[in-house]
Amino acid sequence: FYDFDGTLVSSNVVTQYAFFARNLGSPLETVWRYGKLLVSVPRLLALERRSRRRFNIAFYRHYRGMKRDRLEEMADRLFERVFQPSLFAGARPLVEADKAAGFRTVLVSGSLDFALVPVVRRFAFDHLIANSLVFAGGVATGALAAPIIAEQEKVSAIERLCRKYNVDSARSKAYSDSVSDLPMLEAVGLPCAVNPDPRLRRIAEQRGWGVLKL
């Protein structure tokens, strides 16, 4: 189970949104969207410190009004212009080594599903667990579809997948860079902190977990 932002790639959900905002609207609409995002930054930062789930709910409201077909059409370009240059050098070898060892590989991310489709294809992930926008008439409402992938829900999603394939989570691996994913790391028997933030590094070292820098 691999987290994405900060773990395999140095980009994040904000840079992904900035790409779509810059490429899917008129110059005036782009300025308007950027302005709304900048105004919301202090609140978003405060939410992220308290709850990644609440941050996701608030942040993805910025997608309101974007068209589904255009978002999906731009996904490959997002990979080429944002993800590809930001991939950590060790990301692909890490996934390939696990596949060679016989593991089923799962991308588990709070990012949006359509944005990650090219990543899944290029890395040959077996499964994707990600957030989904709610659309009405092909237009994003600004809401996220349940379940919202963050914190404990990542654990629930992992548990559901393990039950489906009769996999022992004690023999499964999980990788993340953030202490916000501590529940996900604790849910498996082989956790690994990748490019960890200071809090996660401290916990990983105290518990004898693997620590990687990609």
Solvent accessible surface area in square Angstrom, and as a share of the most:
residue,aa,sasa,rsa
1,F,21,0.09
2,Y,3,0.01
3,D,12,0.06
4,F,0,0.00
5,D,26,0.14
6,G,18,0.18
7,T,0,0.00
8,L,0,0.00
9,V,0,0.00
10,S,69,0.45
11,S,8,0.05
12,N,64,0.33
13,V,5,0.03
14,V,59,0.34
15,T,58,0.34
16,Q,4,0.02
17,Y,1,0.00
18,A,21,0.16
19,F,1,0.00
20,F,1,0.00
21,A,2,0.01
22,R,128,0.47
23,N,42,0.22
24,L,41,0.20
25,G,29,0.28
26,S,59,0.38
27,P,115,0.72
28,L,142,0.71
29,E,65,0.29
30,T,21,0.12
31,V,104,0.60
32,W,136,0.48
33,R,13,0.05
34,Y,73,0.28
35,G,31,0.29
36,K,92,0.39
37,L,16,0.08
38,L,124,0.62
39,V,126,0.73
40,S,24,0.15
41,V,56,0.32
42,P,91,0.57
43,R,135,0.49
44,L,10,0.05
45,L,91,0.45
46,A,26,0.20
47,L,8,0.04
48,E,69,0.31
49,R,185,0.67
50,R,151,0.55
51,S,17,0.11
52,R,56,0.20
53,R,108,0.39
54,R,121,0.44
55,F,10,0.04
56,N,0,0.00
57,I,52,0.26
58,A,7,0.06
59,F,0,0.00
60,Y,3,0.01
61,R,125,0.46
62,H,18,0.08
63,Y,3,0.01
64,R,168,0.61
65,G,40,0.39
66,M,10,0.05
67,K,118,0.50
68,R,118,0.43
69,D,82,0.43
70,R,93,0.34
71,L,0,0.00
72,E,83,0.37
73,E,111,0.50
74,M,6,0.03
75,A,6,0.05
76,D,58,0.30
77,R,105,0.38
78,L,0,0.00
79,F,2,0.01
80,E,99,0.44
81,R,142,0.52
82,V,20,0.12
83,F,0,0.00
84,Q,88,0.39
85,P,98,0.61
86,S,25,0.16
87,L,33,0.16
88,F,52,0.22
89,A,96,0.74
90,G,19,0.18
91,A,0,0.00
92,R,79,0.29
93,P,75,0.47
94,L,25,0.12
95,V,1,0.00
96,E,95,0.43
97,A,63,0.49
98,D,7,0.04
99,K,68,0.29
100,A,94,0.73
101,A,72,0.56
102,G,66,0.63
103,F,66,0.27
104,R,123,0.45
105,T,1,0.00
106,V,5,0.03
107,L,0,0.00
108,V,0,0.00
109,S,1,0.01
110,G,13,0.12
111,S,0,0.00
112,L,2,0.01
113,D,46,0.24
114,F,16,0.07
115,A,1,0.01
116,L,0,0.00
117,V,75,0.43
118,P,2,0.01
119,V,0,0.00
120,V,31,0.18
121,R,133,0.48
122,R,84,0.31
123,F,9,0.04
124,A,55,0.43
125,F,13,0.05
126,D,64,0.33
127,H,35,0.16
128,L,57,0.28
129,I,24,0.12
130,A,19,0.15
131,N,0,0.00
132,S,36,0.23
133,L,11,0.05
134,V,57,0.32
135,F,41,0.17
136,A,63,0.49
137,G,86,0.83
138,G,34,0.33
139,V,53,0.31
140,A,2,0.02
141,T,54,0.31
142,G,7,0.06
143,A,49,0.38
144,L,22,0.11
145,A,35,0.27
146,A,94,0.73
147,P,67,0.42
148,I,18,0.09
149,I,6,0.03
150,A,3,0.02
151,E,49,0.22
152,Q,110,0.49
153,E,37,0.17
154,K,10,0.04
155,V,9,0.05
156,S,33,0.21
157,A,6,0.05
158,I,1,0.00
159,E,79,0.35
160,R,107,0.39
161,L,28,0.14
162,C,10,0.06
163,R,166,0.60
164,K,150,0.64
165,Y,79,0.30
166,N,142,0.73
167,V,62,0.36
168,D,79,0.41
169,S,39,0.25
170,A,62,0.48
171,R,182,0.67
172,S,7,0.05
173,K,55,0.23
174,A,0,0.00
175,Y,9,0.03
176,S,0,0.00
177,D,26,0.13
178,S,29,0.19
179,V,27,0.16
180,S,42,0.27
181,D,9,0.05
182,L,32,0.16
183,P,40,0.25
184,M,1,0.00
185,L,0,0.00
186,E,87,0.39
187,A,26,0.20
188,V,13,0.07
189,G,39,0.38
190,L,87,0.44
191,P,17,0.11
192,C,14,0.08
193,A,0,0.00
194,V,0,0.00
195,N,34,0.17
196,P,16,0.10
197,D,44,0.23
198,P,104,0.66
199,R,143,0.52
200,L,0,0.00
201,R,96,0.35
202,R,126,0.46
203,I,32,0.16
204,A,0,0.00
205,E,108,0.48
206,Q,138,0.61
207,R,121,0.44
208,G,67,0.64
209,W,43,0.15
210,G,38,0.36
211,V,50,0.29
212,L,67,0.33
213,K,173,0.73
214,L,39,0.19
